[in-house]
Amino acid sequence: MTGRQAALVRDRGAAGAGRVAFVELFYDLVFVFAITQLSHLLLHHYTLLGAVETAVLLLAVWWVWIFTTWALNWLDPEAIPVRVMLYASMLLGLFMSMAIPEAFGERGLVFALAFAGMQVGRSLFTMVILRRAAPENARNFQRISIWLAVSGVVWIIGGLAAPEVRLPIWLIALAIEYLGPVFAFWTPGLGRSTTDEWRVLGGHIAERCGLFVIICLGETLLVSGATFAEAEWTGTGLAAFLADFVSSVAMWWVYFNVGHERAAHLIEHHDDPGRVARLAFTYAHIPIIAGIVLSAVASELIIAEPAHHVTAGQAAAIIGGPALFLAGNAWFKTVTGRWTPLSHLVGLGLLAALAVMSTALTLLGQGLLAAVVMVVVAAWEAISLRPSRAEA
């Protein structure tokens, strides 16, 4: 490894090697915009087709972010060439985010080109840097680059296709992206990678994913605040705003109070941190993120019309958001804690019962009860696990 190459790679033996750099936080600002665009897209196209299209775009946004996090686990973000790569990725990310509202319309090609450019460009850059610094990981990124190049072609074909046939094409592209890690990026002539080769800095992966959860929770608060600021300040509107705030705090508590801390400790001390990072942080976080985004949509619906009776579609957001969030956390904590928290299962049961009562409730009533469920789950877990935390 030459001195120049060494300067571009994290010194994994140094103290604070997994520290998150300011440029990584700067990079995340693009995804604040992307998450806002996604929640607004779903709100303005609140149909089954709109939900599926938003889900496809959300999965793409998450995938490009988490792949960048994996790359930065090896690259030194303080090195100038790495920063330049991130700046270029940010620019493409802005075009990707700006295209989201019309990704299934007139700007499909813009979204596809920006997304594929971010994925393939970052992966090739990482492969070149790691070629001598970490040959095994360079081969991993060679395999990853081939998979992403194939999926990128499919994304671009979908962007060029007529809007009415774009969804199935992009579903194929998304399947290629998500199946890559499942098949260990098997590539003819290169074989497959193993999680033993993914010697990740667990603390860095855990902190980055926690920051993304905060981005999404922050977007929920911004949406509710902006909606309430523009609405008439009535008692019911204030109650709806406060319910959303309490629900957001409860979500933060459910994720960070026990689960994230325990998962960070596990991945830092695990014999196979790559496997934990792939399952717990790459895949299990998807329903967590989706649940928060759906809850942001629900908060805007509730604050805008708190006294209206709930429709089935509105209940899907008000109940579905917390349910997805709890299911994702249950999966995450099962993987990292080796048991499924009873509080989360009870919370999912209460939300199911609340869904059955939907037609008898107003938007505010269902929102308040959903917030109560989240508070119950957060309090239950905090109290029941207090002795184990003290022991730890």
C-alpha positions as CSV (number, residue, x, y, z in Angstrom):
1,M,0.0,0.0,0.0
2,T,1.5,3.3,-1.1
3,G,1.4,6.3,1.3
4,R,-1.2,8.0,-0.9
5,Q,-3.5,5.1,-0.8
6,A,-3.0,4.7,2.9
7,A,-4.1,8.3,3.3
8,L,-7.5,7.5,1.7
9,V,-8.3,4.6,3.9
10,R,-9.4,4.7,7.6
11,D,-6.6,3.7,10.0
12,R,-8.6,0.8,11.6
13,G,-6.1,0.4,14.4
14,A,-6.2,4.0,15.5
15,A,-8.4,5.3,18.4
16,G,-11.6,6.7,17.1
17,A,-11.2,5.0,13.7
18,G,-15.0,4.7,13.3
19,R,-15.8,8.3,14.2
20,V,-18.4,9.9,12.0
21,A,-16.9,12.9,10.1
22,F,-18.7,16.2,9.6
23,V,-18.6,15.7,5.8
24,E,-20.8,12.6,6.4
25,L,-23.3,14.7,8.2
26,F,-23.1,17.2,5.4
27,Y,-23.8,14.4,2.9
28,D,-26.9,13.4,4.9
29,L,-28.6,16.8,4.3
30,V,-29.4,15.6,0.8
31,F,-31.3,12.7,2.3
32,V,-33.3,15.1,4.6
33,F,-34.6,16.6,1.3
34,A,-35.2,13.1,-0.2
35,I,-37.2,11.9,2.8
36,T,-39.3,15.1,2.7
37,Q,-39.9,14.6,-1.0
38,L,-41.0,11.0,-0.4
39,S,-43.5,11.8,2.3
40,H,-45.0,14.6,0.1
41,L,-45.2,12.3,-2.9
42,L,-47.2,9.8,-0.9
43,L,-49.4,12.4,0.6
44,H,-50.3,13.9,-2.8
45,H,-50.7,10.5,-4.5
46,Y,-52.4,8.7,-1.6
47,T,-53.6,5.6,-3.5
48,L,-52.5,2.0,-3.6
49,L,-50.5,2.7,-6.7
50,G,-49.0,5.8,-5.2
51,A,-48.0,3.8,-2.1
52,V,-46.2,1.2,-4.2
53,E,-44.4,3.8,-6.3
54,T,-43.3,5.6,-3.1
55,A,-42.1,2.4,-1.6
56,V,-40.0,1.7,-4.6
57,L,-38.4,5.1,-4.4
58,L,-37.9,4.9,-0.6
59,L,-36.1,1.5,-1.0
60,A,-33.9,3.1,-3.6
61,V,-33.1,6.1,-1.5
62,W,-32.3,3.9,1.5
63,W,-30.1,1.6,-0.6
64,V,-27.9,4.3,-2.0
65,W,-27.5,5.8,1.5
66,I,-26.6,2.5,3.2
67,F,-24.2,1.5,0.4
68,T,-22.4,4.8,0.9
69,T,-22.2,4.1,4.6
70,W,-20.6,0.7,3.9
71,A,-18.1,2.4,1.6
72,L,-17.2,5.1,4.1
73,N,-16.6,2.3,6.7
74,W,-13.4,1.8,4.7
75,L,-12.6,5.1,3.2
76,D,-11.3,8.0,5.1
77,P,-13.9,10.9,4.7
78,E,-11.3,13.4,5.8
79,A,-9.2,12.7,2.7
80,I,-9.7,15.2,-0.1
81,P,-10.4,12.7,-2.9
82,V,-13.0,11.0,-0.8
83,R,-14.6,14.3,0.1
84,V,-14.7,15.2,-3.6
85,M,-16.4,11.8,-4.3
86,L,-19.0,12.6,-1.6
87,Y,-19.6,16.1,-3.1
88,A,-20.2,14.6,-6.5
89,S,-22.6,12.1,-5.0
90,M,-24.4,14.9,-3.1
91,L,-25.0,16.7,-6.4
92,L,-26.4,13.6,-8.0
93,G,-28.4,13.0,-4.9
94,L,-30.0,16.4,-5.2
95,F,-31.0,15.7,-8.8
96,M,-32.4,12.3,-7.6
97,S,-34.3,14.0,-4.8
98,M,-35.7,16.7,-7.1
99,A,-36.9,14.1,-9.5
100,I,-38.8,12.1,-6.9
101,P,-42.2,13.8,-7.4
102,E,-42.1,13.1,-11.2
103,A,-40.0,9.9,-11.1
104,F,-42.9,8.0,-12.5
105,G,-43.7,10.8,-14.9
106,E,-41.5,13.2,-16.9
107,R,-38.3,12.9,-14.8
108,G,-37.9,9.2,-14.6
109,L,-34.7,9.2,-16.6
110,V,-33.2,11.9,-14.3
111,F,-33.9,9.8,-11.3
112,A,-32.5,6.7,-12.9
113,L,-29.3,8.4,-14.1
114,A,-28.7,10.1,-10.8
115,F,-29.3,6.9,-8.8
116,A,-27.2,4.7,-11.0
117,G,-24.4,7.3,-11.2
118,M,-24.3,7.4,-7.4
119,Q,-24.3,3.6,-7.0
120,V,-21.8,2.7,-9.7
121,G,-19.5,5.7,-9.3
122,R,-19.0,5.3,-5.6
123,S,-18.5,1.6,-5.9
124,L,-15.9,1.9,-8.6
125,F,-14.1,4.6,-6.7
126,T,-13.9,2.4,-3.5
127,M,-12.7,-0.6,-5.5
128,V,-9.8,1.4,-7.0
129,I,-8.8,2.8,-3.6
130,L,-8.9,-0.6,-1.9
131,R,-7.1,-2.5,-4.6
132,R,-3.8,-2.5,-2.6
133,A,-5.0,-1.3,0.8
134,A,-7.4,-4.3,1.2
135,P,-7.4,-6.7,-1.8
136,E,-10.1,-8.9,-0.5
137,N,-12.5,-6.0,0.0
138,A,-11.5,-4.6,-3.4
139,R,-12.7,-7.9,-4.9
140,N,-15.9,-7.5,-3.0
141,F,-16.4,-4.0,-4.5
142,Q,-15.5,-5.4,-7.9
143,R,-18.4,-7.9,-7.5
144,I,-20.6,-5.1,-6.1
145,S,-19.8,-2.8,-9.0
146,I,-20.8,-5.5,-11.6
147,W,-24.1,-6.1,-9.8
148,L,-24.8,-2.3,-9.6
149,A,-23.9,-1.8,-13.2
150,V,-26.4,-4.5,-14.2
151,S,-29.1,-3.0,-12.1
152,G,-28.2,0.5,-13.2
153,V,-28.8,-0.5,-16.9
154,V,-32.3,-1.7,-15.8
155,W,-33.0,1.5,-13.9
156,I,-32.0,3.6,-17.0
157,I,-34.2,1.3,-19.3
158,G,-37.1,2.0,-16.9
159,G,-36.4,5.8,-17.0
160,L,-36.5,5.7,-20.8
161,A,-39.7,3.6,-20.9
162,A,-43.2,5.0,-20.9
163,P,-44.5,5.9,-17.4
164,E,-47.2,3.2,-17.5
165,V,-44.6,0.4,-17.8
166,R,-41.9,1.9,-15.6
167,L,-42.9,0.4,-12.3
168,P,-42.4,-3.3,-13.3
169,I,-39.0,-2.5,-14.8
170,W,-37.9,-0.6,-11.8
171,L,-39.1,-3.5,-9.5
172,I,-36.7,-5.7,-11.4
173,A,-33.9,-3.2,-10.9
174,L,-34.7,-3.0,-7.2
175,A,-34.8,-6.8,-6.9
176,I,-31.3,-7.0,-8.4
177,E,-30.0,-4.4,-5.9
178,Y,-31.5,-6.1,-2.9
179,L,-30.7,-9.7,-3.9
180,G,-27.0,-8.8,-4.3
181,P,-26.1,-9.1,-0.6
182,V,-28.4,-12.1,-0.2
183,F,-26.3,-14.0,-2.8
184,A,-23.1,-12.6,-1.5
185,F,-22.7,-10.8,-4.8
186,W,-21.8,-14.0,-6.6
187,T,-20.2,-13.1,-10.0
188,P,-19.0,-15.5,-12.7
189,G,-15.2,-15.8,-12.5
190,L,-15.1,-13.9,-9.2
191,G,-17.1,-16.2,-7.0
192,R,-18.9,-14.9,-3.9
193,S,-17.9,-12.9,-1.0
194,T,-18.2,-14.0,2.7
195,T,-19.2,-12.0,5.7
196,D,-15.9,-12.9,7.3
197,E,-14.3,-10.7,4.7
198,W,-16.5,-7.7,5.7
199,R,-14.4,-6.6,8.7
200,V,-16.5,-3.5,9.3
201,L,-16.1,-0.9,12.0
202,G,-19.3,-1.8,13.8
203,G,-19.6,1.5,15.8
204,H,-19.5,3.5,12.6
205,I,-22.3,1.5,11.0
206,A,-24.4,1.7,14.1
207,E,-24.0,5.4,14.6
208,R,-24.7,6.2,10.9
209,C,-27.9,4.2,10.9
210,G,-29.0,5.9,14.1
211,L,-28.4,9.3,12.5
212,F,-30.6,8.2,9.5
213,V,-33.4,7.4,12.0
214,I,-33.0,10.8,13.5
215,I,-33.2,12.3,10.0
216,C,-36.5,10.6,9.4
217,L,-37.9,11.5,12.9
218,G,-36.8,15.1,12.3
219,E,-38.7,15.1,9.0
220,T,-41.8,14.0,10.9
221,L,-41.5,16.9,13.3
222,L,-40.9,19.3,10.5
223,V,-44.0,18.1,8.6
224,S,-46.3,18.3,11.7
225,G,-44.9,21.7,12.6
226,A,-45.3,23.2,9.1
227,T,-48.8,21.8,8.8
228,F,-49.9,23.1,12.2
229,A,-48.3,26.5,11.5
230,E,-50.4,26.9,8.3
231,A,-53.7,25.6,9.9
232,E,-56.1,27.4,12.1
233,W,-54.9,27.1,15.7
234,T,-57.9,25.3,17.3
235,G,-58.0,23.0,20.3
236,T,-58.3,19.9,18.2
237,G,-55.5,21.0,15.9
238,L,-53.3,21.6,19.0
239,A,-54.2,18.2,20.4
240,A,-53.3,16.6,17.0
241,F,-49.9,18.4,16.9
242,L,-49.1,17.3,20.5
243,A,-50.1,13.7,19.8
244,D,-47.7,13.6,16.9
245,F,-44.9,15.1,19.0
246,V,-45.5,12.6,21.7
247,S,-45.5,9.7,19.2
248,S,-42.2,10.9,17.7
249,V,-40.6,11.1,21.1
250,A,-41.9,7.6,21.9
251,M,-40.4,6.3,18.6
252,W,-37.1,7.9,19.4
253,W,-37.3,6.2,22.9
254,V,-38.2,2.8,21.5
255,Y,-35.2,2.8,19.0
256,F,-32.5,4.5,21.0
257,N,-33.1,3.8,24.7
258,V,-32.1,0.1,24.6
259,G,-32.1,-1.3,21.1
260,H,-29.5,0.9,19.4
261,E,-27.1,0.9,22.3
262,R,-27.2,-2.9,22.6
263,A,-26.9,-3.4,18.8
264,A,-23.9,-1.0,18.7
265,H,-22.2,-3.0,21.5
266,L,-22.9,-6.3,19.7
267,I,-21.6,-5.3,16.3
268,E,-18.4,-3.8,17.9
269,H,-17.6,-7.1,19.7
270,H,-19.1,-9.7,17.4
271,D,-16.8,-12.3,15.7
272,D,-18.6,-11.7,12.4
273,P,-19.6,-8.0,12.3
274,G,-20.3,-8.1,8.6
275,R,-23.2,-10.5,9.1
276,V,-24.7,-8.4,11.8
277,A,-24.3,-5.2,9.7
278,R,-26.0,-6.8,6.7
279,L,-29.0,-8.2,8.5
280,A,-29.6,-5.9,11.5
281,F,-28.5,-2.6,10.0
282,T,-29.0,-3.0,6.2
283,Y,-32.2,-5.0,6.0
284,A,-34.0,-4.7,9.4
285,H,-33.9,-0.9,9.3
286,I,-36.1,-0.8,6.2
287,P,-39.4,-1.2,8.0
288,I,-38.2,1.2,10.7
289,I,-37.5,3.9,8.2
290,A,-40.7,3.1,6.2
291,G,-42.8,3.3,9.4
292,I,-41.4,6.8,10.3
293,V,-42.1,8.1,6.8
294,L,-45.6,6.7,6.8
295,S,-46.2,8.3,10.3
296,A,-45.1,11.7,8.8
297,V,-47.9,11.3,6.2
298,A,-50.3,10.4,9.0
299,S,-49.4,13.4,11.1
300,E,-50.2,15.7,8.2
301,L,-53.5,14.0,7.6
302,I,-54.5,14.3,11.3
303,I,-53.4,17.9,11.8
304,A,-55.2,19.0,8.6
305,E,-58.6,17.5,9.5
306,P,-58.6,16.3,13.1
307,A,-62.3,16.1,13.5
308,H,-63.0,14.0,10.3
309,H,-63.9,10.3,10.7
310,V,-61.2,7.9,9.7
311,T,-61.3,6.2,6.3
312,A,-59.6,2.9,5.5
313,G,-56.8,4.6,3.6
314,Q,-56.2,7.1,6.4
315,A,-56.1,4.3,9.0
316,A,-53.4,2.5,6.9
317,A,-51.1,5.5,7.6
318,I,-52.1,6.2,11.2
319,I,-51.9,2.6,12.2
320,G,-49.5,1.3,9.6
321,G,-46.7,3.7,10.4
322,P,-46.3,2.7,14.1
323,A,-46.9,-0.9,13.2
324,L,-44.2,-1.0,10.6
325,F,-41.9,0.8,13.0
326,L,-42.6,-1.6,15.9
327,A,-42.2,-4.7,13.5
328,G,-38.9,-3.4,12.3
329,N,-37.6,-2.7,15.8
330,A,-38.8,-6.2,16.9
331,W,-36.8,-7.7,14.0
332,F,-33.8,-5.5,14.7
333,K,-33.8,-6.3,18.5
334,T,-34.4,-10.0,17.8
335,V,-31.2,-10.1,15.7
336,T,-29.1,-8.1,18.0
337,G,-30.6,-9.2,21.4
338,R,-31.5,-12.8,20.5
339,W,-35.1,-12.4,21.8
340,T,-38.2,-10.7,20.5
341,P,-39.4,-8.0,23.0
342,L,-42.9,-8.8,24.3
343,S,-43.7,-5.1,24.6
344,H,-43.4,-4.8,20.8
345,L,-45.7,-7.8,20.2
346,V,-48.3,-6.4,22.6
347,G,-48.0,-3.0,20.9
348,L,-48.6,-4.6,17.5
349,G,-51.7,-6.4,19.0
350,L,-53.0,-3.1,20.3
351,L,-52.6,-1.4,17.0
352,A,-54.4,-4.2,15.3
353,A,-57.3,-3.8,17.7
354,L,-57.2,-0.1,17.1
355,A,-57.4,-0.7,13.3
356,V,-60.7,-2.7,13.9
357,M,-62.2,0.4,15.7
358,S,-61.2,2.8,12.9
359,T,-64.7,3.5,11.5
360,A,-65.9,4.7,15.0
361,L,-63.0,7.1,15.5
362,T,-62.0,10.5,14.3
363,L,-58.6,11.2,12.9
364,L,-57.6,12.9,16.1
365,G,-59.0,10.0,18.2
366,Q,-57.1,7.4,16.3
367,G,-53.9,9.4,16.3
368,L,-54.1,9.9,20.1
369,L,-54.7,6.3,20.7
370,A,-51.8,5.3,18.4
371,A,-49.6,7.7,20.3
372,V,-50.7,6.1,23.6
373,V,-49.7,2.7,22.3
374,M,-46.2,3.9,21.3
375,V,-45.8,5.5,24.8
376,V,-46.9,2.2,26.5
377,V,-44.4,0.2,24.4
378,A,-41.6,2.7,25.2
379,A,-42.4,2.8,28.9
380,W,-42.8,-1.0,29.2
381,E,-39.4,-1.7,27.6
382,A,-37.6,1.0,29.6
383,I,-39.0,-0.3,32.9
384,S,-38.7,-4.0,32.2
385,L,-35.1,-3.8,30.9
386,R,-33.8,-1.4,33.6
387,P,-32.1,-4.1,35.7
388,S,-30.3,-5.6,32.6
389,R,-29.0,-2.2,31.6
390,A,-27.6,-1.6,35.1
391,E,-25.9,-5.0,35.0
392,A,-24.4,-4.1,31.6
